[in-house]
Amino acid sequence: MSSAGSATDLDQLIVPAIPPAHLLSGQVAALQVTDHLHRGTQIVGRFETSGLAGFKIAAQGRPLRVRMALSLDERSVAGWHTDRSEPANPLPRLIQIRSQGRLRQCVLLRGRKAHAQVAFDLPAEEIPDDGLISIEALDIMKGDGVSEEVRQIVGGRLMSDGVAGLRLDKIVFEEPPPADFDPDRLDGCRCELYSLVSAGGLANVNRQGVRQLRSGMFVINPVLPGAFGSSGRITLRLGSRAEPASVIPATWRRMNSELRWLRHAIRKLMRTAAPTVVRILSVRDGDMGRAKRRVQGNITELELPSPTRSPLLVIVGTPPGAIPTLESGTSH
């Protein structure tokens, strides 16, 4: 046995993943570090609670784009690894995605089969010589760099330990393309698929059209250079829909379903059915004040600068019996 410094012939040589690297399993050599992440075979892994995964990537002094696919399933509940039961009506989860110690995007997930996309760029100066890239998933209540004002406002509206059971299905490391071809306008579901907006996660990633905002809030994430929303300003069209009869008690449904729809139609005519933007908060800095908005019928147009350094959390409200919706987003 020979040795050179502290290394010996018995040391295992770790071969880093070479971009473009599509990692679909937790059994790959590039996954070097895990903390509260249970490695998978057909997925990268499942988080037991807020945790970290460290990947060794041969960046060779180049910037990288990181794309992740996250999801929830029937086992994605607090205490899934100890067989603790899930509450009947679980609250949504608000999760920070960090890399190299910095907040990159936030993901709002609701329901049992929600899928979310995450995408961000790492400049070359943030990637160490050894190529180790850390990916953290933290509950919004944990870690530093999050406004206490945000934590106070969302505290009772979210599931505690929101990372518990979160699946990391896939992670991709690649060189950022010079520019992405994107349309100037996306419907609500496409806004979420592009990771510009996180509004609860999509059960069907191929779904298109209006996105319901049942949590009464949504996240606007920092956009990628050259991608949708990177031109400087975006306009989001928020609407409302009458609450489906299935979520109203049976006695009320039998007696008042027609009246409920009539009330909503009257509100639209009187311009009182449009959702209200209650607060806009930077996850890092807190309240951003009042953004530019226009109301037309039951539509509220919210115009604001594309976020670059911190996700924005938008709190919305609607009249009783209505659900706020994200109709579309426009990049200027």
Summary of the structure (lengths in Angstrom):
residues: 332
radius of gyration: 21.8
end to end distance: 64.5
largest distance: 85.8
contacts: 1081
relative contact order: 0.16
helix: 14%
strand: 41%
